[in-house]
Amino acid sequence: MSKTALDIVLIPTEPLFAECLALNNQFPNKEHFIDFSAGKHIPHLSLSMTVANDTGIPNQIAEIITQLSAFPTLTLTVKGLESYTNSEGETVHWLRFESNALLSKLHNKAVGIFPSAATENFGKDAFANNEARLADMEYVRHYQEKHALEHFQPHITLGISNAELQTDWAGKSITFSQVGIYQLGKYCTCAQEIHTFLLEGI
């Protein structure tokens, strides 16, 4: 049975969206990694990752909308730029956010829609264009146990490079109002849009 690796995300609005593009443009050779230019990849804050059977995706999209659209828009504070070395020795840069009670509640709800067993059996064909590294597959496979809930670190991944980045966004607040459902691509990017909707709660 065909499967699709899914990312449920918050999509930043302007002017943060433009800042993410500007920071990403500072990376050399970005076409080999994460590239926000021309809409190839979308800057995003992941709420949950999972794998779904293709036949069940329409019902699961409806469930995601039902569960999440009732949340109000979120205002988050930028913590600053951070970087780390991944399992392949690459330096990954991200824009980190302070968590708050509403974001934690939204994240927990998004994670709870799918059982952890959903990520047990899948191949790289679940990713867009059949492109996935072993590290991408392992990240999704162990998302709930290693990266979600008490391990959740809200962030927007900006790119992979040894370049030094600077931004004056630390301490600024940004409002998120749009949720996206995407098929994951290489480096766990948002590679293929499936559906978007607004947070409409009060």
C-alpha contacts under 8 A as a table, 3 or more apart, distances in Angstrom:
res1	aa1	res2	aa2	distance
1	M	53	N	6.86
1	M	54	D	7.71
2	S	53	N	6.06
2	S	54	D	5.73
2	S	126	A	7.35
3	K	51	V	6.56
3	K	52	A	5.48
3	K	53	N	4.41
3	K	54	D	5.15
3	K	122	F	6.87
3	K	125	D	7.69
3	K	126	A	5.16
4	T	51	V	5.53
4	T	52	A	5.39
4	T	53	N	6.45
4	T	54	D	6.23
4	T	125	D	7.79
4	T	126	A	4.24
4	T	127	F	6.30
4	T	183	Q	6.57
5	A	49	M	7.39
5	A	50	T	5.87
5	A	51	V	4.31
5	A	52	A	6.49
5	A	126	A	5.20
5	A	127	F	5.64
5	A	140	V	7.94
5	A	183	Q	5.65
5	A	184	L	5.54
6	L	49	M	5.59
6	L	50	T	5.29
6	L	51	V	5.70
6	L	52	A	7.14
6	L	181	I	6.80
6	L	182	Y	5.66
6	L	183	Q	4.78
6	L	184	L	5.64
7	D	46	S	6.60
7	D	47	L	7.53
7	D	48	S	5.94
7	D	49	M	4.59
7	D	50	T	6.73
7	D	180	G	7.95
7	D	181	I	5.80
7	D	182	Y	5.24
7	D	183	Q	6.27
7	D	184	L	6.09
7	D	190	C	7.01
8	I	46	S	5.99
8	I	47	L	5.48
8	I	48	S	5.22
8	I	49	M	6.32
8	I	110	A	7.43
8	I	179	V	7.11
8	I	180	G	5.85
8	I	181	I	4.75
8	I	182	Y	6.62
9	V	44	H	5.97
9	V	45	L	5.34
9	V	46	S	4.27
9	V	47	L	5.13
9	V	48	S	7.06
9	V	179	V	5.57
9	V	180	G	5.17
9	V	181	I	6.44
9	V	182	Y	7.90
10	L	44	H	5.70
10	L	45	L	5.04
10	L	46	S	6.39
10	L	47	L	7.02
10	L	176	F	6.53
10	L	177	S	7.52
10	L	178	Q	5.91
10	L	179	V	4.69
10	L	180	G	6.24
11	I	42	I	7.95
11	I	43	P	6.78
11	I	44	H	4.89
11	I	45	L	6.55
11	I	176	F	6.72
11	I	177	S	7.67
11	I	178	Q	5.64
11	I	179	V	6.07
11	I	180	G	6.63
12	P	16	L	6.18
12	P	17	F	5.37
12	P	43	P	7.21
12	P	44	H	6.46
12	P	45	L	7.80
12	P	174	I	7.87
12	P	175	T	7.60
12	P	176	F	5.80
12	P	178	Q	7.63
13	T	16	L	5.98
13	T	17	F	5.43
13	T	174	I	7.85
13	T	175	T	7.24
13	T	176	F	6.55
13	T	177	S	7.86
14	E	17	F	4.97
14	E	18	A	6.16
15	P	18	A	5.37
15	P	19	E	6.43
16	L	19	E	4.88
16	L	20	C	6.19
16	L	174	I	7.31
17	F	20	C	5.24
17	F	21	L	6.47
17	F	43	P	7.06
18	A	21	L	5.06
18	A	22	A	6.17
19	E	22	A	4.97
19	E	23	L	6.15
20	C	23	L	5.19
20	C	24	N	6.08
20	C	43	P	6.72
20	C	158	L	6.61
21	L	24	N	5.05
21	L	25	N	6.13
21	L	36	F	5.88
21	L	37	S	7.04
21	L	43	P	7.83
22	A	25	N	5.14
22	A	26	Q	6.91
23	L	26	Q	5.46
23	L	27	F	7.60
23	L	158	L	6.89
23	L	165	L	7.19
24	N	27	F	5.73
24	N	30	K	7.77
24	N	34	I	7.93
24	N	35	D	6.91
24	N	36	F	6.64
24	N	158	L	5.54
24	N	159	G	6.03
25	N	28	P	7.82
25	N	30	K	7.83
25	N	35	D	8.00
25	N	36	F	7.90
25	N	37	S	7.77
26	Q	163	A	7.67
26	Q	165	L	7.78
27	F	30	K	5.68
27	F	159	G	6.89
27	F	160	I	7.26
27	F	161	S	6.16
27	F	163	A	6.58
28	P	161	S	7.24
29	N	32	H	5.88
29	N	33	F	7.46
30	K	33	F	5.14
30	K	34	I	5.65
30	K	35	D	5.44
30	K	159	G	7.27
30	K	160	I	7.51
31	E	34	I	6.57
31	E	35	D	5.66
32	H	35	D	7.98
33	F	159	G	7.02
33	F	160	I	6.61
33	F	186	K	7.84
33	F	187	Y	7.07
34	I	41	H	6.75
34	I	158	L	7.36
34	I	159	G	5.36
34	I	160	I	7.08
34	I	187	Y	7.34
34	I	189	T	7.09
35	D	40	K	6.11
35	D	41	H	5.70
35	D	159	G	7.56
36	F	39	G	5.69
36	F	40	K	5.71
36	F	41	H	4.86
36	F	42	I	5.86
36	F	43	P	6.86
37	S	40	K	6.07
37	S	41	H	7.41
39	G	42	I	6.26
40	K	191	A	6.88
41	H	189	T	6.30
41	H	190	C	5.66
41	H	191	A	5.45
42	I	189	T	7.38
42	I	190	C	5.66
42	I	191	A	7.30
43	P	156	I	6.36
43	P	157	T	7.16
43	P	158	L	7.33
43	P	190	C	7.71
44	H	155	H	7.97
44	H	156	I	5.44
44	H	157	T	7.52
44	H	190	C	7.61
45	L	154	P	6.42
45	L	155	H	5.50
45	L	156	I	5.00
45	L	157	T	7.95
46	S	49	M	7.46
46	S	154	P	7.23
46	S	155	H	7.48
46	S	156	I	7.70
47	L	106	L	7.66
47	L	107	H	5.10
47	L	110	A	6.35
47	L	111	V	7.28
47	L	154	P	7.98
48	S	107	H	6.88
48	S	110	A	5.88
48	S	111	V	5.28
48	S	143	Y	7.98
48	S	148	A	7.44
49	M	111	V	7.61
49	M	140	V	6.22
49	M	143	Y	6.64
50	T	114	F	6.99
50	T	118	A	6.60
50	T	119	T	5.99
50	T	140	V	6.47
50	T	141	R	7.83
50	T	143	Y	7.77
51	V	118	A	5.72
51	V	119	T	5.38
51	V	122	F	7.59
51	V	126	A	7.65
52	A	56	G	6.92
52	A	57	I	6.46
52	A	118	A	6.74
53	N	56	G	5.46
53	N	57	I	6.55
54	D	57	I	5.32
55	T	58	P	7.45
56	G	59	N	5.65
56	G	60	Q	6.22
57	I	60	Q	4.90
57	I	61	I	5.99
58	P	61	I	5.19
58	P	62	A	6.39
59	N	62	A	5.11
59	N	63	E	6.27
60	Q	63	E	4.92
60	Q	64	I	6.13
61	I	64	I	5.08
61	I	65	I	6.23
61	I	181	I	7.96
61	I	195	H	7.77
62	A	65	I	5.20
62	A	66	T	6.15
63	E	66	T	5.04
63	E	67	Q	6.05
63	E	113	I	7.70
64	I	67	Q	5.21
64	I	68	L	5.92
64	I	69	S	7.93
64	I	110	A	7.28
64	I	113	I	7.15
65	I	68	L	5.38
65	I	69	S	5.31
65	I	197	F	7.32
66	T	69	S	5.98
66	T	70	A	7.13
67	Q	70	A	6.72
67	Q	109	K	7.19
67	Q	110	A	7.69
68	L	71	F	5.71
68	L	106	L	7.02
68	L	109	K	7.38
68	L	110	A	7.16
68	L	199	L	7.03
69	S	72	P	7.75
69	S	197	F	7.32
69	S	198	L	6.22
69	S	199	L	4.55
69	S	200	E	5.59
69	S	201	G	6.67
70	A	199	L	6.31
70	A	200	E	5.60
70	A	201	G	4.32
70	A	202	I	7.79
71	F	106	L	7.33
71	F	199	L	5.53
71	F	200	E	6.23
71	F	201	G	4.50
71	F	202	I	7.18
72	P	177	S	7.68
72	P	199	L	5.41
72	P	200	E	5.51
72	P	201	G	4.02
72	P	202	I	5.19
73	T	175	T	6.69
73	T	176	F	5.73
73	T	177	S	4.73
73	T	199	L	5.57
73	T	200	E	7.06
73	T	201	G	7.32
74	L	102	L	7.18
74	L	103	L	7.05
74	L	175	T	5.42
74	L	176	F	5.17
74	L	177	S	6.65
75	T	173	S	6.37
75	T	174	I	5.42
75	T	175	T	4.19
75	T	176	F	6.30
76	L	97	F	6.62
76	L	98	E	6.56
76	L	99	S	7.15
76	L	100	N	7.60
76	L	173	S	5.44
76	L	174	I	5.45
76	L	175	T	6.34
76	L	176	F	7.77
77	T	97	F	5.73
77	T	98	E	5.54
77	T	99	S	8.00
77	T	170	A	7.78
77	T	171	G	5.88
77	T	172	K	5.57
77	T	173	S	4.30
77	T	174	I	6.41
78	V	95	L	7.30
78	V	96	R	6.13
78	V	97	F	4.46
78	V	98	E	6.23
78	V	169	W	6.41
78	V	170	A	5.10
78	V	171	G	5.29
78	V	172	K	5.57
78	V	173	S	6.21
78	V	174	I	7.64
79	K	95	L	7.49
79	K	96	R	5.29
79	K	97	F	4.79
79	K	98	E	5.62
79	K	170	A	5.28
79	K	171	G	6.04
80	G	95	L	5.77
80	G	96	R	5.48
80	G	97	F	7.12
80	G	167	T	7.89
80	G	169	W	6.77
80	G	170	A	4.53
80	G	171	G	7.42
81	L	93	H	7.14
81	L	94	W	5.91
81	L	95	L	4.71
81	L	96	R	6.09
81	L	165	L	7.79
81	L	166	Q	7.60
81	L	167	T	7.49
81	L	170	A	7.70
82	E	93	H	5.86
82	E	94	W	5.51
82	E	95	L	6.32
82	E	96	R	6.63
83	S	91	T	6.51
83	S	92	V	5.36
83	S	93	H	4.34
83	S	94	W	6.16
84	Y	91	T	5.62
84	Y	92	V	5.46
84	Y	93	H	6.84
85	T	88	E	7.76
85	T	89	G	5.56
85	T	90	E	5.37
85	T	91	T	4.59
85	T	92	V	6.16
86	N	89	G	5.37
86	N	90	E	5.47
86	N	91	T	6.51
86	N	92	V	6.84
87	S	90	E	7.46
87	S	135	A	7.30
90	E	160	I	6.64
90	E	161	S	7.07
91	T	160	I	5.57
91	T	161	S	5.59
91	T	162	N	6.03
92	V	157	T	7.47
92	V	158	L	7.73
92	V	159	G	6.01
92	V	160	I	4.58
92	V	161	S	6.66
93	H	157	T	6.07
93	H	158	L	5.57
93	H	159	G	5.59
93	H	160	I	6.18
93	H	161	S	7.66
94	W	155	H	6.18
94	W	156	I	5.38
94	W	157	T	4.13
94	W	158	L	5.07
94	W	159	G	7.22
95	L	155	H	5.38
95	L	156	I	5.12
95	L	157	T	6.40
95	L	158	L	6.97
96	R	153	Q	7.53
96	R	154	P	6.13
96	R	155	H	4.31
96	R	156	I	6.60
97	F	153	Q	7.78
97	F	154	P	5.52
97	F	155	H	5.67
98	E	154	P	7.22
99	S	103	L	6.23
99	S	104	S	6.82
99	S	153	Q	7.78
99	S	154	P	6.70
100	N	103	L	5.43
100	N	104	S	6.16
101	A	104	S	5.15
101	A	105	K	6.17
102	L	105	K	5.09
102	L	106	L	6.20
103	L	106	L	5.05
103	L	107	H	6.00
104	S	107	H	5.08
104	S	108	N	6.03
104	S	149	L	7.83
105	K	108	N	5.17
105	K	109	K	6.15
106	L	109	K	5.12
106	L	110	A	6.19
107	H	110	A	5.12
107	H	111	V	6.16
107	H	149	L	7.44
108	N	111	V	5.18
108	N	112	G	6.04
108	N	149	L	6.31
109	K	112	G	5.11
109	K	113	I	6.57
110	A	113	I	5.58
110	A	114	F	7.86
111	V	114	F	6.21
111	V	144	Q	7.42
111	V	148	A	7.53
111	V	149	L	7.96
112	G	115	P	6.79
114	F	118	A	6.77
115	P	118	A	5.64
116	S	119	T	6.26
116	S	120	E	7.81
116	S	144	Q	6.43
117	A	120	E	5.42
118	A	121	N	7.44
119	T	122	F	6.88
119	T	140	V	6.89
119	T	141	R	4.96
119	T	142	H	7.70
120	E	141	R	6.27
122	F	125	D	7.86
122	F	126	A	6.65
123	G	126	A	5.88
123	G	137	M	7.65
124	K	127	F	5.56
124	K	130	N	5.64
124	K	131	E	6.29
124	K	132	A	5.35
124	K	133	R	7.73
124	K	137	M	7.04
125	D	128	A	7.33
125	D	129	N	7.49
125	D	130	N	4.40
125	D	131	E	7.20
126	A	130	N	6.77
127	F	130	N	5.29
127	F	131	E	5.93
127	F	132	A	6.27
127	F	183	Q	6.52
127	F	184	L	5.41
127	F	185	G	5.23
127	F	186	K	7.37
128	A	131	E	6.13
128	A	183	Q	6.20
128	A	184	L	6.10
128	A	185	G	4.92
128	A	186	K	7.68
128	A	191	A	6.38
128	A	192	Q	6.72
129	N	185	G	7.46
131	E	185	G	6.35
131	E	186	K	5.49
132	A	135	A	7.93
132	A	136	D	5.87
132	A	137	M	6.70
132	A	185	G	6.49
132	A	186	K	4.66
132	A	187	Y	7.11
133	R	136	D	5.12
133	R	137	M	6.53
133	R	186	K	6.55
133	R	187	Y	7.28
134	L	137	M	5.17
134	L	138	E	6.14
135	A	138	E	5.07
135	A	139	Y	6.06
136	D	139	Y	5.13
136	D	140	V	6.43
136	D	186	K	6.80
136	D	187	Y	5.82
136	D	188	C	5.91
137	M	140	V	5.31
137	M	141	R	5.99
138	E	141	R	4.89
138	E	142	H	6.06
139	Y	142	H	5.47
139	Y	143	Y	5.63
140	V	143	Y	4.87
142	H	145	E	5.53
142	H	146	K	5.84
142	H	147	H	7.51
143	Y	146	K	5.46
143	Y	147	H	5.01
143	Y	148	A	6.19
144	Q	147	H	5.86
144	Q	148	A	4.87
144	Q	149	L	7.26
145	E	148	A	6.45
146	K	151	H	6.24
147	H	150	E	7.98
147	H	151	H	4.93
147	H	152	F	5.39
147	H	153	Q	7.50
148	A	151	H	5.01
148	A	152	F	4.47
148	A	153	Q	7.93
149	L	152	F	5.24
167	T	170	A	7.29
169	W	172	K	5.44
177	S	198	L	5.69
177	S	199	L	5.27
177	S	200	E	7.96
178	Q	196	T	6.95
178	Q	197	F	5.81
178	Q	198	L	4.51
178	Q	199	L	6.05
179	V	196	T	5.60
179	V	197	F	5.43
179	V	198	L	5.98
179	V	199	L	7.03
180	G	193	E	7.40
180	G	194	I	7.70
180	G	195	H	5.94
180	G	196	T	4.28
180	G	197	F	6.58
181	I	193	E	6.41
181	I	194	I	5.51
181	I	195	H	5.18
181	I	196	T	6.07
182	Y	190	C	5.56
182	Y	191	A	6.70
182	Y	192	Q	5.39
182	Y	193	E	4.55
182	Y	194	I	5.17
182	Y	195	H	7.03
183	Q	190	C	6.24
183	Q	191	A	5.92
183	Q	192	Q	5.00
183	Q	193	E	6.46
183	Q	194	I	6.83
184	L	188	C	5.38
184	L	189	T	5.56
184	L	190	C	5.16
184	L	191	A	5.54
184	L	192	Q	7.00
185	G	188	C	5.23
185	G	189	T	4.98
185	G	190	C	6.15
185	G	191	A	4.95
185	G	192	Q	7.67
186	K	189	T	6.03
186	K	191	A	7.99
190	C	193	E	7.34
193	E	196	T	7.77
